[in-house]
């Protein structure tokens, strides 16, 4: 799946979920260095450009990177 296809698929899924008032997305892994923060930040940035109201919470106890 190419990047534009991925964006279209995500946008379509969010449109289908528009009747839902809230949606929670968790990005988790027990291993460090897997790109969780990068994925979370990029997803949040994309959703904000789509006009979505969101909150990003970094629950890493040792090194929260999202500020």
Secondary structure as UniProt FT lines:
FT   HELIX           3..16
FT   HELIX           17..19
FT   HELIX           36..49
FT   TURN            50..51
//
